[in-house]
């Protein structure tokens, strides 16, 4: 049922039911962590980078954030040569963290 002005009438507890014009904003991609979790994600990203360009990390030795870091790293769109540079501490790693929204 519609109320005044064609707007949906409030239902129980004053809630307005969604309709075909309801917009639910969605943000694609992986959520960026904050605080201590950001540091843990940075470490997981470094682990994934090193896994890709230096030495494979066996599944049983991976960080709990490994898969999420891998998904986040995919958003950067960096090539293996750029990731190789970011495998060690330096400007390339800082640029990668900035590109991923993980700078501290």
N, CA, C and O atoms as CSV, one atom per row, in Angstrom:
chain,resi,resn,atom,element,x,y,z
A,1,UNK,N,N,0.838,-1.174,0.000
A,1,UNK,CA,C,0.000,0.000,0.000
A,1,UNK,C,C,0.876,1.228,0.000
A,1,UNK,O,O,1.951,1.250,0.600
A,2,UNK,N,N,0.403,2.238,-0.676
A,2,UNK,CA,C,1.158,3.469,-0.758
A,2,UNK,C,C,0.539,4.529,0.128
A,2,UNK,O,O,-0.679,4.594,0.294
A,3,UNK,N,N,1.398,5.355,0.693
A,3,UNK,CA,C,0.959,6.466,1.513
A,3,UNK,C,C,0.848,7.712,0.655
A,3,UNK,O,O,0.751,7.623,-0.569
A,4,UNK,N,N,0.861,8.888,1.302
A,4,UNK,CA,C,0.756,10.151,0.560
A,4,UNK,C,C,1.912,10.319,-0.424
A,4,UNK,O,O,3.048,9.949,-0.127
A,5,UNK,N,N,1.617,10.870,-1.580
A,5,UNK,CA,C,2.643,11.134,-2.585
A,5,UNK,C,C,3.136,9.888,-3.282
A,5,UNK,O,O,4.162,9.940,-3.960
A,6,UNK,N,N,2.440,8.756,-3.142
A,6,UNK,CA,C,2.841,7.530,-3.815
A,6,UNK,C,C,3.972,6.798,-3.126
A,6,UNK,O,O,4.444,5.777,-3.627
A,7,UNK,N,N,4.418,7.305,-1.978
A,7,UNK,CA,C,5.498,6.652,-1.243
A,7,UNK,C,C,4.959,5.412,-0.536
A,7,UNK,O,O,3.795,5.402,-0.137
A,8,UNK,N,N,5.775,4.356,-0.367
A,8,UNK,CA,C,5.322,3.174,0.366
A,8,UNK,C,C,4.950,3.540,1.792
A,8,UNK,O,O,5.649,4.317,2.442
A,9,UNK,N,N,3.872,2.992,2.268
A,9,UNK,CA,C,3.434,3.235,3.640
A,9,UNK,C,C,4.294,2.417,4.591
A,9,UNK,O,O,4.635,1.273,4.291
A,10,UNK,N,N,4.651,2.996,5.742
A,10,UNK,CA,C,5.443,2.247,6.714
A,10,UNK,C,C,4.721,0.992,7.166
A,10,UNK,O,O,3.502,0.989,7.333
A,11,UNK,N,N,5.481,-0.070,7.361
A,11,UNK,CA,C,4.939,-1.327,7.844
A,11,UNK,C,C,5.150,-1.446,9.335
A,11,UNK,O,O,5.246,-0.433,10.027
A,12,UNK,N,N,5.223,-2.661,9.842
A,12,UNK,CA,C,5.455,-2.864,11.274
A,12,UNK,C,C,6.761,-2.215,11.712
A,12,UNK,O,O,7.745,-2.225,10.973
A,13,UNK,N,N,6.766,-1.665,12.883
A,13,UNK,CA,C,7.943,-1.015,13.474
A,13,UNK,C,C,8.396,0.199,12.664
A,13,UNK,O,O,9.543,0.627,12.791
A,14,UNK,N,N,7.513,0.762,11.830
A,14,UNK,CA,C,7.840,1.964,11.071
A,14,UNK,C,C,8.776,1.736,9.908
A,14,UNK,O,O,9.271,2.703,9.329
A,15,UNK,N,N,9.040,0.479,9.541
A,15,UNK,CA,C,9.952,0.164,8.443
A,15,UNK,C,C,9.236,0.316,7.112
A,15,UNK,O,O,8.098,-0.129,6.965
A,16,UNK,N,N,9.883,0.931,6.154
A,16,UNK,CA,C,9.339,1.050,4.804
A,16,UNK,C,C,9.884,-0.112,3.994
A,16,UNK,O,O,11.099,-0.274,3.889
A,17,UNK,N,N,8.996,-0.932,3.413
A,17,UNK,CA,C,9.486,-2.079,2.648
A,17,UNK,C,C,10.212,-1.644,1.382
A,17,UNK,O,O,9.865,-0.619,0.796
A,18,UNK,N,N,11.218,-2.407,0.949
A,18,UNK,CA,C,11.916,-2.067,-0.296
A,18,UNK,C,C,10.989,-2.255,-1.483
A,18,UNK,O,O,10.061,-3.062,-1.444
A,19,UNK,N,N,11.254,-1.505,-2.526
A,19,UNK,CA,C,10.480,-1.658,-3.755
A,19,UNK,C,C,11.439,-1.743,-4.924
A,19,UNK,O,O,12.654,-1.791,-4.729
A,20,UNK,N,N,10.918,-1.761,-6.112
A,20,UNK,CA,C,11.768,-1.907,-7.290
A,20,UNK,C,C,12.673,-0.698,-7.497
A,20,UNK,O,O,13.602,-0.758,-8.302
A,21,UNK,N,N,12.422,0.385,-6.794
A,21,UNK,CA,C,13.236,1.594,-6.936
A,21,UNK,C,C,14.263,1.729,-5.828
A,21,UNK,O,O,14.999,2.714,-5.780
A,22,UNK,N,N,14.320,0.746,-4.933
A,22,UNK,CA,C,15.294,0.778,-3.853
A,22,UNK,C,C,16.683,0.531,-4.432
A,22,UNK,O,O,16.890,-0.400,-5.210
A,23,UNK,N,N,17.626,1.379,-4.039
A,23,UNK,CA,C,19.004,1.254,-4.515
A,23,UNK,C,C,19.863,0.777,-3.355
A,23,UNK,O,O,19.883,1.389,-2.287
A,24,UNK,N,N,20.557,-0.301,-3.574
A,24,UNK,CA,C,21.481,-0.828,-2.574
A,24,UNK,C,C,22.884,-0.632,-3.123
A,24,UNK,O,O,23.279,-1.313,-4.070
A,25,UNK,N,N,23.651,0.302,-2.535
A,25,UNK,CA,C,24.999,0.549,-3.060
A,25,UNK,C,C,25.918,-0.626,-2.768
A,25,UNK,O,O,25.972,-1.121,-1.642
A,26,UNK,N,N,26.625,-1.056,-3.770
A,26,UNK,CA,C,27.590,-2.140,-3.629
A,26,UNK,C,C,28.954,-1.649,-4.075
A,26,UNK,O,O,29.080,-0.959,-5.087
A,27,UNK,N,N,29.959,-2.008,-3.320
A,27,UNK,CA,C,31.324,-1.643,-3.664
A,27,UNK,C,C,32.054,-2.918,-4.069
A,27,UNK,O,O,32.269,-3.795,-3.233
A,28,UNK,N,N,32.439,-3.035,-5.344
A,28,UNK,CA,C,33.147,-4.243,-5.743
A,28,UNK,C,C,34.537,-4.282,-5.139
A,28,UNK,O,O,35.124,-3.249,-4.817
A,29,UNK,N,N,35.043,-5.478,-4.992
A,29,UNK,CA,C,36.417,-5.631,-4.529
A,29,UNK,C,C,36.498,-6.065,-3.083
A,29,UNK,O,O,35.487,-6.348,-2.439
A,30,UNK,N,N,37.715,-6.112,-2.589
A,30,UNK,CA,C,37.998,-6.574,-1.245
A,30,UNK,C,C,38.029,-5.381,-0.312
A,30,UNK,O,O,38.612,-4.348,-0.642
A,31,UNK,N,N,37.408,-5.510,0.847
A,31,UNK,CA,C,37.394,-4.421,1.829
A,31,UNK,C,C,38.803,-4.178,2.348
A,31,UNK,O,O,39.566,-5.116,2.576
A,32,UNK,N,N,39.134,-2.910,2.531
A,32,UNK,CA,C,40.454,-2.540,3.050
A,32,UNK,C,C,40.416,-2.541,4.569
A,32,UNK,O,O,39.585,-1.857,5.166
A,33,UNK,N,N,41.299,-3.294,5.201
A,33,UNK,CA,C,41.320,-3.348,6.657
A,33,UNK,C,C,41.918,-2.084,7.254
A,33,UNK,O,O,42.564,-1.297,6.562
A,34,UNK,N,N,41.691,-1.905,8.549
A,34,UNK,CA,C,42.234,-0.754,9.270
A,34,UNK,C,C,43.016,-1.236,10.479
A,34,UNK,O,O,42.879,-2.380,10.912
A,35,UNK,N,N,43.833,-0.349,11.011
A,35,UNK,CA,C,44.560,-0.620,12.250
A,35,UNK,C,C,45.484,-1.814,12.166
A,35,UNK,O,O,46.220,-1.991,11.195
A,36,UNK,N,N,45.428,-2.643,13.224
A,36,UNK,CA,C,46.312,-3.808,13.309
A,36,UNK,C,C,46.059,-4.786,12.172
A,36,UNK,O,O,46.980,-5.443,11.687
A,37,UNK,N,N,44.800,-4.877,11.751
A,37,UNK,CA,C,44.481,-5.802,10.653
A,37,UNK,C,C,45.128,-5.328,9.353
A,37,UNK,O,O,45.449,-6.149,8.493
A,38,UNK,N,N,45.326,-4.021,9.194
A,38,UNK,CA,C,45.996,-3.496,7.999
A,38,UNK,C,C,47.441,-3.996,7.955
A,38,UNK,O,O,47.937,-4.383,6.897
A,39,UNK,N,N,48.102,-3.987,9.094
A,39,UNK,CA,C,49.484,-4.474,9.162
A,39,UNK,C,C,49.516,-5.964,8.822
A,39,UNK,O,O,50.395,-6.417,8.089
A,40,UNK,N,N,48.558,-6.723,9.353
A,40,UNK,CA,C,48.496,-8.162,9.050
A,40,UNK,C,C,48.240,-8.380,7.558
A,40,UNK,O,O,48.788,-9.308,6.964
A,41,UNK,N,N,47.409,-7.529,6.950
A,41,UNK,CA,C,47.131,-7.661,5.520
A,41,UNK,C,C,48.370,-7.301,4.707
A,41,UNK,O,O,48.651,-7.946,3.698
A,42,UNK,N,N,49.111,-6.284,5.129
A,42,UNK,CA,C,50.356,-5.938,4.441
A,42,UNK,C,C,51.302,-7.140,4.450
A,42,UNK,O,O,51.907,-7.466,3.429
A,43,UNK,N,N,51.429,-7.795,5.605
A,43,UNK,CA,C,52.303,-8.963,5.709
A,43,UNK,C,C,51.807,-10.089,4.804
A,43,UNK,O,O,52.606,-10.783,4.175
A,44,UNK,N,N,50.490,-10.267,4.742
A,44,UNK,CA,C,49.934,-11.311,3.879
A,44,UNK,C,C,50.166,-10.982,2.403
A,44,UNK,O,O,50.433,-11.880,1.605
A,45,UNK,N,N,50.066,-9.711,2.039
A,45,UNK,CA,C,50.335,-9.304,0.649
A,45,UNK,C,C,51.781,-9.606,0.292
A,45,UNK,O,O,52.064,-10.126,-0.787
A,46,UNK,N,N,52.693,-9.281,1.197
A,46,UNK,CA,C,54.116,-9.584,0.954
A,46,UNK,C,C,54.304,-11.087,0.807
A,46,UNK,O,O,55.069,-11.535,-0.047
A,47,UNK,N,N,53.615,-11.865,1.628
A,47,UNK,CA,C,53.711,-13.322,1.526
A,47,UNK,C,C,53.238,-13.805,0.154
A,47,UNK,O,O,53.876,-14.662,-0.456
A,48,UNK,N,N,52.120,-13.257,-0.331
A,48,UNK,CA,C,51.598,-13.647,-1.648
A,48,UNK,C,C,52.566,-13.233,-2.747
A,48,UNK,O,O,52.829,-14.009,-3.666
A,49,UNK,N,N,53.097,-12.021,-2.660
A,49,UNK,CA,C,54.042,-11.538,-3.673
A,49,UNK,C,C,55.252,-12.463,-3.728
A,49,UNK,O,O,55.667,-12.894,-4.804
A,50,UNK,N,N,55.810,-12.761,-2.569
A,50,UNK,CA,C,56.981,-13.651,-2.527
A,50,UNK,C,C,56.612,-15.047,-3.042
A,50,UNK,O,O,57.421,-15.702,-3.700
A,51,UNK,N,N,55.392,-15.498,-2.743
A,51,UNK,CA,C,54.896,-16.792,-3.243
A,51,UNK,C,C,54.869,-16.798,-4.774
A,51,UNK,O,O,55.221,-17.794,-5.406
A,52,UNK,N,N,54.451,-15.685,-5.354
A,52,UNK,CA,C,54.321,-15.610,-6.815
A,52,UNK,C,C,55.653,-15.476,-7.542
A,52,UNK,O,O,55.824,-16.028,-8.628
A,53,UNK,N,N,56.601,-14.743,-6.949
A,53,UNK,CA,C,57.814,-14.423,-7.711
A,53,UNK,C,C,59.109,-15.020,-7.159
A,53,UNK,O,O,60.121,-15.016,-7.859
A,54,UNK,N,N,59.107,-15.530,-5.936
A,54,UNK,CA,C,60.351,-16.057,-5.376
A,54,UNK,C,C,60.262,-17.536,-5.027
A,54,UNK,O,O,60.999,-18.352,-5.580
A,55,UNK,N,N,59.368,-17.880,-4.117
A,55,UNK,CA,C,59.290,-19.266,-3.664
A,55,UNK,C,C,57.870,-19.570,-3.201
A,55,UNK,O,O,57.285,-18.817,-2.423
A,56,UNK,N,N,57.326,-20.674,-3.685
A,56,UNK,CA,C,55.958,-21.057,-3.334
A,56,UNK,C,C,55.841,-21.330,-1.837
A,56,UNK,O,O,56.724,-21.932,-1.225
A,57,UNK,N,N,54.733,-20.874,-1.266
A,57,UNK,CA,C,54.438,-21.124,0.139
A,57,UNK,C,C,53.428,-22.272,0.195
A,57,UNK,O,O,52.331,-22.144,-0.348
A,58,UNK,N,N,53.775,-23.388,0.841
A,58,UNK,CA,C,52.829,-24.510,0.933
A,58,UNK,C,C,51.548,-24.067,1.651
A,58,UNK,O,O,51.610,-23.244,2.564
A,59,UNK,N,N,50.408,-24.596,1.256
A,59,UNK,CA,C,49.131,-24.192,1.853
A,59,UNK,C,C,49.109,-24.261,3.383
A,59,UNK,O,O,48.502,-23.409,4.033
A,60,UNK,N,N,49.760,-25.257,3.952
A,60,UNK,CA,C,49.727,-25.398,5.414
A,60,UNK,C,C,50.564,-24.339,6.137
A,60,UNK,O,O,50.456,-24.195,7.355
A,61,UNK,N,N,51.396,-23.600,5.401
A,61,UNK,CA,C,52.229,-22.559,6.009
A,61,UNK,C,C,51.745,-21.151,5.685
A,61,UNK,O,O,52.391,-20.176,6.068
A,62,UNK,N,N,50.639,-21.029,4.998
A,62,UNK,CA,C,50.141,-19.717,4.573
A,62,UNK,C,C,49.427,-18.993,5.708
A,62,UNK,O,O,48.841,-19.601,6.603
A,63,UNK,N,N,49.503,-17.692,5.629
A,63,UNK,CA,C,48.782,-16.822,6.561
A,63,UNK,C,C,47.280,-17.046,6.411
A,63,UNK,O,O,46.814,-17.398,5.327
A,64,UNK,N,N,46.520,-16.848,7.485
A,64,UNK,CA,C,45.061,-16.944,7.372
A,64,UNK,C,C,44.477,-15.916,6.389
A,64,UNK,O,O,43.369,-16.100,5.886
A,65,UNK,N,N,45.216,-14.847,6.122
A,65,UNK,CA,C,44.753,-13.805,5.202
A,65,UNK,C,C,45.289,-13.995,3.786
A,65,UNK,O,O,45.101,-13.126,2.935
A,66,UNK,N,N,45.947,-15.110,3.527
A,66,UNK,CA,C,46.598,-15.333,2.238
A,66,UNK,C,C,45.620,-15.175,1.071
A,66,UNK,O,O,45.903,-14.435,0.130
A,67,UNK,N,N,44.481,-15.856,1.121
A,67,UNK,CA,C,43.531,-15.814,0.010
A,67,UNK,C,C,42.962,-14.411,-0.193
A,67,UNK,O,O,42.817,-13.954,-1.327
A,68,UNK,N,N,42.644,-13.735,0.899
A,68,UNK,CA,C,42.126,-12.372,0.789
A,68,UNK,C,C,43.196,-11.434,0.225
A,68,UNK,O,O,42.896,-10.559,-0.587
A,69,UNK,N,N,44.434,-11.623,0.657
A,69,UNK,CA,C,45.533,-10.799,0.134
A,69,UNK,C,C,45.746,-11.071,-1.355
A,69,UNK,O,O,46.012,-10.147,-2.124
A,70,UNK,N,N,45.629,-12.335,-1.762
A,70,UNK,CA,C,45.767,-12.681,-3.178
A,70,UNK,C,C,44.679,-11.990,-4.001
A,70,UNK,O,O,44.959,-11.466,-5.079
A,71,UNK,N,N,43.436,-11.986,-3.500
A,71,UNK,CA,C,42.338,-11.319,-4.201
A,71,UNK,C,C,42.579,-9.818,-4.282
A,71,UNK,O,O,42.349,-9.199,-5.321
A,72,UNK,N,N,43.045,-9.235,-3.179
A,72,UNK,CA,C,43.330,-7.807,-3.152
A,72,UNK,C,C,44.453,-7.473,-4.122
A,72,UNK,O,O,44.383,-6.468,-4.829
A,73,UNK,N,N,45.478,-8.300,-4.161
A,73,UNK,CA,C,46.614,-8.087,-5.057
A,73,UNK,C,C,46.168,-8.119,-6.513
A,73,UNK,O,O,46.708,-7.388,-7.344
A,74,UNK,N,N,45.194,-8.954,-6.825
A,74,UNK,CA,C,44.659,-9.013,-8.185
A,74,UNK,C,C,44.070,-7.696,-8.646
A,74,UNK,O,O,44.046,-7.409,-9.843
A,75,UNK,N,N,43.594,-6.890,-7.706
A,75,UNK,CA,C,43.026,-5.586,-8.058
A,75,UNK,C,C,44.092,-4.582,-8.490
A,75,UNK,O,O,43.789,-3.617,-9.192
A,76,UNK,N,N,45.335,-4.805,-8.074
A,76,UNK,CA,C,46.405,-3.862,-8.401
A,76,UNK,C,C,46.743,-3.904,-9.886
A,76,UNK,O,O,47.124,-2.888,-10.468
A,77,UNK,N,N,46.604,-5.080,-10.501
A,77,UNK,CA,C,46.908,-5.201,-11.922
A,77,UNK,C,C,48.393,-5.105,-12.240
A,77,UNK,O,O,48.766,-4.738,-13.354
A,78,UNK,N,N,49.233,-5.427,-11.283
A,78,UNK,CA,C,50.676,-5.349,-11.492
A,78,UNK,C,C,51.172,-6.602,-12.192
A,78,UNK,O,O,50.616,-7.685,-12.009
A,79,UNK,N,N,52.227,-6.452,-12.998
A,79,UNK,CA,C,52.864,-7.579,-13.665
A,79,UNK,C,C,53.898,-8.218,-12.757
A,79,UNK,O,O,54.230,-7.685,-11.698
A,80,UNK,N,N,54.403,-9.368,-13.185
A,80,UNK,CA,C,55.383,-10.089,-12.370
A,80,UNK,C,C,56.661,-9.293,-12.141
A,80,UNK,O,O,57.279,-9.397,-11.081
A,81,UNK,N,N,57.060,-8.496,-13.137
A,81,UNK,CA,C,58.281,-7.699,-12.957
A,81,UNK,C,C,58.098,-6.665,-11.850
A,81,UNK,O,O,59.008,-6.432,-11.055
A,82,UNK,N,N,56.925,-6.051,-11.800
A,82,UNK,CA,C,56.652,-5.069,-10.742
A,82,UNK,C,C,56.536,-5.757,-9.383
A,82,UNK,O,O,57.012,-5.235,-8.375
A,83,UNK,N,N,55.906,-6.919,-9.361
A,83,UNK,CA,C,55.777,-7.662,-8.107
A,83,UNK,C,C,57.138,-8.127,-7.604
A,83,UNK,O,O,57.382,-8.143,-6.398
A,84,UNK,N,N,58.029,-8.505,-8.527
A,84,UNK,CA,C,59.373,-8.909,-8.139
A,84,UNK,C,C,60.070,-7.772,-7.388
A,84,UNK,O,O,60.735,-7.998,-6.377
A,85,UNK,N,N,59.907,-6.542,-7.901
A,85,UNK,CA,C,60.503,-5.377,-7.231
A,85,UNK,C,C,59.893,-5.158,-5.845
A,85,UNK,O,O,60.586,-4.729,-4.923
A,86,UNK,N,N,58.593,-5.453,-5.698
A,86,UNK,CA,C,57.895,-5.239,-4.428
A,86,UNK,C,C,58.131,-6.375,-3.433
A,86,UNK,O,O,57.698,-6.285,-2.284
A,87,UNK,N,N,58.810,-7.439,-3.858
A,87,UNK,CA,C,59.060,-8.574,-2.967
A,87,UNK,C,C,60.006,-8.197,-1.831
A,87,UNK,O,O,59.972,-8.810,-0.764
A,88,UNK,N,N,60.838,-7.204,-2.054
A,88,UNK,CA,C,61.772,-6.747,-1.028
A,88,UNK,C,C,61.371,-5.344,-0.567
A,88,UNK,O,O,60.716,-4.599,-1.296
A,89,UNK,N,N,61.772,-5.004,0.641
A,89,UNK,CA,C,61.483,-3.682,1.207
A,89,UNK,C,C,62.035,-2.595,0.290
A,89,UNK,O,O,63.161,-2.708,-0.195
A,90,UNK,N,N,61.262,-1.557,0.052
A,90,UNK,CA,C,61.720,-0.455,-0.784
A,90,UNK,C,C,60.566,0.315,-1.387
A,90,UNK,O,O,59.407,0.092,-1.037
A,91,UNK,N,N,60.890,1.237,-2.312
A,91,UNK,CA,C,59.867,2.102,-2.899
A,91,UNK,C,C,58.776,1.338,-3.650
A,91,UNK,O,O,57.618,1.756,-3.647
A,92,UNK,N,N,59.130,0.227,-4.290
A,92,UNK,CA,C,58.123,-0.532,-5.043
A,92,UNK,C,C,57.085,-1.128,-4.101
A,92,UNK,O,O,55.898,-1.164,-4.426
A,93,UNK,N,N,57.526,-1.593,-2.940
A,93,UNK,CA,C,56.575,-2.149,-1.975
A,93,UNK,C,C,55.662,-1.040,-1.447
A,93,UNK,O,O,54.458,-1.246,-1.292
A,94,UNK,N,N,56.223,0.113,-1.178
A,94,UNK,CA,C,55.400,1.242,-0.728
A,94,UNK,C,C,54.375,1.637,-1.780
A,94,UNK,O,O,53.228,1.942,-1.455
A,95,UNK,N,N,54.794,1.629,-3.046
A,95,UNK,CA,C,53.868,1.959,-4.146
A,95,UNK,C,C,52.761,0.917,-4.255
A,95,UNK,O,O,51.611,1.251,-4.539
A,96,UNK,N,N,53.114,-0.345,-4.027
A,96,UNK,CA,C,52.106,-1.407,-4.072
A,96,UNK,C,C,51.096,-1.211,-2.941
A,96,UNK,O,O,49.891,-1.305,-3.174
A,97,UNK,N,N,51.561,-0.942,-1.734
A,97,UNK,CA,C,50.646,-0.718,-0.621
A,97,UNK,C,C,49.736,0.480,-0.887
A,97,UNK,O,O,48.551,0.449,-0.553
A,98,UNK,N,N,50.287,1.533,-1.485
A,98,UNK,CA,C,49.443,2.697,-1.820
A,98,UNK,C,C,48.393,2.316,-2.863
A,98,UNK,O,O,47.233,2.712,-2.752
A,99,UNK,N,N,48.801,1.552,-3.870
A,99,UNK,CA,C,47.870,1.128,-4.918
A,99,UNK,C,C,46.749,0.261,-4.354
A,99,UNK,O,O,45.631,0.271,-4.870
A,100,UNK,N,N,47.049,-0.484,-3.299
A,100,UNK,CA,C,46.065,-1.381,-2.684
A,100,UNK,C,C,45.282,-0.723,-1.562
A,100,UNK,O,O,44.392,-1.345,-0.981
A,101,UNK,N,N,45.603,0.533,-1.249
A,101,UNK,CA,C,44.925,1.206,-0.141
A,101,UNK,C,C,45.364,0.693,1.212
A,101,UNK,O,O,44.596,0.741,2.173
A,102,UNK,N,N,46.600,0.199,1.304
A,102,UNK,CA,C,47.116,-0.362,2.552
A,102,UNK,C,C,48.237,0.446,3.174
A,102,UNK,O,O,48.908,-0.029,4.091
A,103,UNK,N,N,48.448,1.659,2.690
A,103,UNK,CA,C,49.548,2.435,3.256
A,103,UNK,C,C,49.204,2.814,4.686
A,103,UNK,O,O,48.041,3.023,5.029
A,104,UNK,N,N,50.249,2.900,5.520
A,104,UNK,CA,C,50.024,3.229,6.931
A,104,UNK,C,C,50.354,4.668,7.207
A,104,UNK,O,O,50.226,5.124,8.343
